[in-house]
């Protein structure tokens, strides 16, 4: 005889998982895992679209793994950045929220984008010149996109979300941004011909 699913047990198990995963002891690992996983999902979704429109032939697993590793480095940055902001500005007043948003946009966003490109350059064995060229060509596009998405998202994050859930919330919103980041990172240069 098949056992009936006890929803009460399922909810209790989820609650226990939540208490452990988002506890101070495991929060860094949880945040990194979420960042890695969603970076890989975002790249997989972008590659699926690129295959659908005929830009690429098949799924590039190495590319997805590299995007996941970039999620690891960015996950560490976000984890410690949010802790630092909460240490400096522990209150949830509108003024503090605006200060956090401005600091996030002017300090963390450029740093985050630089960490992303440096991580990818190391993984792709690019030269310093190639890294500088890629940053010159693509970083501003990502930074402008940051300004369209994150001020409102971070307003909600800093005002309403409990500190231990900030990176989780950030990464949930970031899935769409991860798709865009993958697109910008791997977009093909348009060939110019002199005919």
C-alpha positions, 0 to 999 in steps of 0.5 A: 500500500502506498503511503500518503504524503503527509504535507505536515511532514514535508513542511516541517522538513522544509522548515528544518532545511530553511533553519539550517541553510540560512543559519549563520553557520551555513549562510555563506555556503547557501549563498554560494550554492544559490549563486552558482546554481542560478548562474548556470541556469541563466546561462543554460536558458540563454544557450537554449535561446541561442540554439533556438534562433540558430546562433549556436549548434549545441549546448556548451557545457564548459561555458555553463560551468564557467558561468557557474564559477563566476557565480561562485566568486560573485556569490562570495562578493554579495554575501560579504557586501550585504553583511558589510552594508548591514553592519554600517547601516543596520536600520531599515529607514528610507534614508538608510535604504537609499544610502545602501542602494547608492553604495550598491550601485556606485561601489558594488556594481562596478566591482561585481562586474569587474570580478565577473570579467576577471573570473571569466578571463582567468577561466578562459586563459585570456591575456591582460589585453584581452581582458581590458578589451572585453571590459571596455566593450561590454562592462558599460552595457552591464552597468547600464542594465544594473541601473535599470533593474537593481535600484527598485529590486534593492529598495525591496531587498534592503527595506523588506527582506531579512538579512539572511535572505538577501542573497537568495532574493538577489539571485532570484531577481538576478536570474533574468540578469544572469541570462542577459550577462551570458548574452553580453559575455558571449555575443558574437562580434558583427563581422565587418567586411571591406567590399 
